[in-house]
Amino acid sequence: MSDTPRTYLVRKKRSLLMRVLDELRTIPPSMAPLVLGGGILLYMVNLREAHFTQVLQLAVGWGCLFILFLLQALGASNKPVLRLVFILVAAYVGMRYLWWRTFETLIYTNPLDFVGMSALFAAELYSITVHMLGLFVNLWPLEREPCPLPEDRATWPTVDIFIPTYSEHEDIARLTALAARQIDYPKDKIKIYILDDGGTLAKRAHPEKGMAAWERRYRLKEIAAEVGAEYLTRETNRSAKAGNLNHALTQSKGELILFLDCDHVPTAELLQRTVGHFLASYTPASTPGTRAISAAPPRSCAAPCSRKSAASAASRSRRTRRPPSSCTGAATRAST
């Protein structure tokens, strides 16, 4: 046994209050209005019939709706302060309803009624949760100005536009391809591909659905010829959309890849607002004739791009079926 003395470091455990104060000190001053608003929101939600008379509650409810309509008319989404007020008022209305729905209406009468009541309450709870998450996402959106493209258009990279489709109607693919053709970008640097996964060789060989796959193939090939696009398909549907895109990557040579959902109608300025960010991140590669992508943009683009996102243009795109969320993607390839 060694007789070497040992030293033990004993730290006094900080109280919960001190730990909370330490966390509060890490909150930046710019978050003070949000913290204050959140505190007021929770306090107002806690005010029940014991504090608010029925007439006052009715006045507050209609007053909140009036404020929401007024802020919408004033364009609150474009002004951070008004947007914060709008979100807090909307959150108050939703949480106040949830409070009332939870503590005033859930009354047990019999098992059958309880099942229906619980199912309806669970659906409302899910909807309110999604609503609150939407408010949180839009609380302080990050926006960025596009990086300017070089004046010499000959230096702009080539872009391949992928439009994968499987079971969507052919007219939807045609509309998206036509919109892609109208994107404001040099026409000789854009190439559109309609990726048909509903007309693969395996689909066309199916004994029952083969004729429909052949008709779809012919129709999409006509649309591709009409809009000046390339028609691509493959042998099987392996790996679904991911496999469809990977197969198209082997058939195209563009420096940038833009893929659009079949029902995504892009705005004309989409590439003008996004390609500059990729050009800003190009760094010389070690192999002659190649270009690589770095993680950070150079200083020449830091000022105009410090506060907005390259995907902001994609979020402004119109959709024919669904809201424009995470439906546009871009990839880069080294040009040899």
C-alpha positions in Angstrom: 0.0 0.0 0.0 1.3 3.4 -0.9 1.4 6.1 1.8 1.2 8.9 -0.7 -1.3 11.5 0.7 -4.3 12.1 -1.4 -6.1 15.4 -1.9 -9.8 15.6 -2.3 -11.6 18.6 -3.8 -14.9 19.2 -2.2 -17.2 21.6 -3.9 -20.3 23.0 -2.3 -23.4 22.2 -4.3 -25.0 25.4 -5.5 -28.7 25.9 -4.7 -31.4 25.7 -7.3 -32.0 29.4 -7.1 -28.4 30.2 -7.8 -28.3 27.9 -10.8 -31.4 29.5 -12.2 -29.9 32.9 -11.7 -26.7 31.7 -13.5 -28.8 30.6 -16.5 -30.7 33.9 -16.6 -27.4 35.8 -16.8 -26.6 33.9 -20.0 -29.7 35.3 -21.7 -28.7 38.1 -24.1 -30.3 41.6 -23.4 -32.1 41.4 -26.8 -34.2 38.5 -25.4 -35.6 40.7 -22.6 -38.8 41.7 -24.5 -39.5 38.0 -25.3 -38.9 36.9 -21.7 -41.1 39.7 -20.4 -43.8 38.9 -22.9 -43.7 35.2 -22.0 -44.1 36.0 -18.3 -47.1 38.3 -19.0 -48.6 35.6 -21.2 -48.3 32.9 -18.5 -49.8 35.3 -15.9 -52.7 36.2 -18.1 -53.4 32.5 -18.9 -53.6 31.8 -15.2 -56.3 34.4 -14.7 -59.5 32.4 -14.5 -63.1 33.3 -13.6 -62.0 34.2 -10.1 -60.2 37.2 -11.5 -62.0 38.0 -14.7 -65.7 38.4 -14.8 -67.6 36.8 -17.7 -68.1 40.1 -19.3 -64.4 41.0 -19.0 -63.3 37.7 -20.4 -65.6 38.2 -23.3 -64.2 41.7 -23.9 -60.6 40.4 -23.6 -61.3 37.5 -26.1 -62.8 39.8 -28.8 -60.2 42.4 -28.1 -57.4 39.9 -28.8 -59.0 38.9 -32.0 -59.3 42.6 -33.0 -55.6 43.1 -32.2 -54.7 40.1 -34.4 -56.7 41.3 -37.4 -55.3 44.8 -36.9 -51.7 43.6 -36.7 -52.3 41.5 -39.8 -53.5 44.5 -41.7 -50.5 46.5 -40.6 -48.1 43.9 -42.0 -46.9 42.6 -38.6 -44.9 39.8 -40.2 -42.4 42.3 -41.7 -41.8 44.1 -38.4 -40.0 42.3 -35.6 -41.8 44.2 -32.8 -45.3 43.8 -34.2 -44.6 40.2 -35.1 -43.6 39.5 -31.5 -46.8 41.1 -30.2 -48.9 39.2 -32.8 -47.3 35.9 -31.7 -47.8 36.6 -28.0 -51.4 37.5 -28.5 -52.1 34.5 -30.7 -50.3 32.2 -28.1 -52.4 33.8 -25.3 -55.7 33.0 -27.2 -54.6 29.4 -27.8 -53.4 28.8 -24.3 -56.4 30.4 -22.7 -58.7 28.2 -24.8 -56.6 25.1 -23.8 -56.9 26.1 -20.1 -60.6 26.5 -20.3 -61.0 23.3 -22.4 -58.9 21.3 -19.9 -60.3 22.5 -16.6 -63.9 23.4 -17.4 -65.2 21.0 -20.0 -63.7 17.6 -19.3 -66.5 16.0 -17.2 -66.9 12.3 -16.8 -70.4 11.0 -17.3 -70.2 7.5 -18.7 -67.5 5.3 -20.4 -68.8 5.8 -23.9 -68.9 9.6 -23.7 -65.5 9.5 -22.0 -63.9 7.8 -25.1 -65.4 10.3 -27.5 -64.5 13.2 -25.3 -60.9 12.0 -24.9 -60.4 11.5 -28.6 -61.7 15.0 -29.4 -59.5 16.5 -26.7 -56.4 14.6 -27.9 -57.1 15.9 -31.5 -57.4 19.5 -30.1 -54.3 19.1 -28.0 -52.3 17.9 -31.1 -53.6 20.9 -33.1 -52.7 23.4 -30.4 -49.2 21.9 -30.1 -48.6 22.2 -33.8 -49.9 25.8 -33.6 -47.5 26.6 -30.8 -44.6 25.1 -32.7 -45.5 27.2 -35.7 -45.5 30.3 -33.6 -42.2 29.4 -32.2 -40.6 28.8 -35.6 -41.9 32.2 -36.8 -40.9 34.1 -33.7 -37.7 35.5 -35.0 -37.0 34.2 -38.5 -33.6 34.5 -40.0 -33.4 36.2 -43.3 -30.4 36.9 -45.6 -29.8 39.0 -48.6 -28.6 37.0 -51.7 -24.9 37.1 -52.5 -24.5 39.1 -55.7 -23.6 37.1 -58.8 -20.6 38.1 -61.0 -21.3 40.6 -63.8 -19.8 38.2 -66.3 -22.5 35.6 -66.8 -20.0 33.3 -68.5 -18.6 32.6 -65.1 -21.9 31.4 -63.7 -22.1 27.7 -62.9 -24.3 25.3 -64.9 -27.4 24.1 -63.1 -29.2 20.8 -63.6 -32.8 20.9 -62.4 -34.3 17.6 -61.3 -38.0 17.1 -61.2 -38.7 13.6 -59.7 -42.2 12.2 -60.3 -43.8 8.9 -59.4 -47.6 8.8 -59.4 -48.4 12.5 -59.8 -50.6 13.5 -62.8 -48.6 14.4 -65.9 -50.0 17.9 -66.0 -48.5 18.7 -62.6 -45.0 17.7 -63.8 -45.6 19.8 -66.9 -46.5 22.9 -64.9 -43.4 22.5 -62.7 -41.2 22.0 -65.8 -42.7 25.1 -67.5 -42.0 27.2 -64.3 -38.4 25.8 -64.2 -37.9 26.9 -67.8 -39.0 30.5 -66.8 -36.3 30.8 -64.1 -34.2 33.9 -64.6 -30.9 32.3 -65.5 -28.9 31.9 -68.7 -30.7 29.3 -70.7 -27.5 27.7 -72.0 -26.5 27.0 -68.3 -29.8 25.3 -67.3 -30.8 21.8 -68.1 -34.1 20.3 -66.8 -34.6 16.6 -66.2 -37.9 14.9 -65.6 -37.2 11.9 -63.5 -40.0 9.4 -64.1 -40.1 6.7 -61.5 -43.6 5.7 -62.5 -42.5 4.5 -65.9 -39.5 2.3 -65.0 -38.8 -0.9 -66.9 -40.1 -2.9 -64.0 -43.4 -0.9 -64.0 -43.8 -1.3 -67.8 -43.3 -5.0 -67.5 -46.0 -5.4 -64.9 -48.8 -7.7 -66.2 -51.6 -5.5 -64.9 -50.2 -2.0 -64.6 -47.8 -2.1 -67.5 -50.0 -0.4 -70.0 -50.6 2.6 -67.6 -46.8 2.8 -67.1 -46.2 2.9 -70.9 -48.9 5.6 -71.4 -47.3 7.7 -68.6 -43.9 7.3 -70.2 -45.1 8.5 -73.6 -46.9 11.4 -72.1 -44.0 12.6 -70.0 -41.6 12.2 -72.9 -43.9 14.5 -74.9 -44.0 17.0 -72.1 -40.2 16.9 -71.9 -39.8 17.5 -75.6 -42.4 20.4 -75.4 -40.6 22.3 -72.6 -37.1 21.4 -73.7 -36.3 19.0 -70.9 -34.6 15.6 -70.7 -36.6 12.5 -69.8 -34.9 10.0 -67.6 -36.1 6.7 -66.1 -34.4 3.6 -64.8 -34.9 -0.1 -64.6 -36.4 -0.5 -61.1 -37.7 1.7 -58.3 -35.0 0.7 -55.9 -34.6 3.2 -53.0 -37.6 5.2 -54.1 -37.0 9.0 -54.6 -33.4 8.8 -53.3 -32.6 6.1 -55.8 -34.3 8.2 -58.5 -32.1 11.2 -57.7 -28.9 9.1 -57.4 -29.6 7.6 -60.8 -30.0 11.1 -62.3 -26.8 12.2 -60.8 -24.9 9.7 -62.9 -26.6 11.0 -66.1 -26.1 14.8 -65.6 -23.0 17.0 -65.5 -24.1 20.3 -64.0 -22.0 22.0 -61.4 -25.0 22.7 -59.2 -28.1 20.5 -58.7 -31.5 21.9 -58.0 -34.3 19.4 -57.3 -37.9 20.3 -57.1 -40.8 18.2 -55.9 -43.1 17.5 -58.8 -45.8 19.8 -57.4 -43.3 22.6 -56.6 -43.6 25.7 -58.8 -40.4 27.8 -58.3 -40.3 31.6 -58.5 -38.3 33.1 -61.3 -35.6 34.6 -59.1 -34.9 31.3 -57.3 -31.4 30.8 -58.7 -30.5 34.5 -58.7 -31.0 34.5 -55.0 -29.2 31.2 -54.2 -26.4 30.5 -56.6 -24.3 33.4 -55.3 -23.9 31.7 -52.0 -22.4 28.7 -53.7 -20.1 30.8 -55.8 -19.0 32.6 -52.6 -18.0 29.3 -51.0 -15.9 28.1 -54.0 -12.2 27.7 -53.1 -9.4 26.6 -55.4 -8.9 22.9 -55.4 -5.6 21.1 -55.3 -6.3 19.3 -58.6 -6.1 21.6 -61.7 -9.5 22.0 -63.4 -11.6 21.2 -60.4 -13.5 23.4 -57.9 -14.4 22.5 -54.3 -16.8 23.8 -51.8 -15.6 25.2 -48.5 -17.7 25.5 -45.4 -17.5 29.2 -44.9 -18.0 32.0 -47.4 -15.2 34.4 -48.1 -15.1 37.9 -46.7 -16.2 39.5 -49.9 -19.7 38.0 -49.3 -19.8 38.3 -45.5 -21.4 41.7 -45.4 -24.3 41.1 -47.7 -24.9 37.6 -46.6 -24.5 37.8 -42.8 -28.2 37.9 -41.9 -30.1 36.0 -44.5 -30.3 32.4 -45.7 -29.6 31.0 -49.1 -32.8 29.0 -48.8 -34.9 32.1 -48.3 -35.7 32.2 -52.0 -36.9 28.6 -52.0 -39.2 29.4 -49.1 -40.8 32.1 -51.1 -41.7 29.7 -53.9 -45.3 28.8 -54.7 -46.6 25.3 -54.4 -49.7 23.9 -56.1 -50.6 21.4 -53.3 -48.5 22.0 -50.1 -46.9 24.9 -48.3 -43.3 25.6 -49.4 -41.4 23.8 -46.7 -38.2 21.8 -47.2 -39.3 20.8 -50.8 -36.3 22.3 -52.6 -32.8 21.0 -52.4 -29.5 21.9 -53.9 -26.3 19.9 -54.2 -22.9 20.6 -55.6 -20.5 18.5 -57.6 -16.9 19.2 -58.4 -16.5 20.2 -62.0 -13.7 18.4 -63.8 
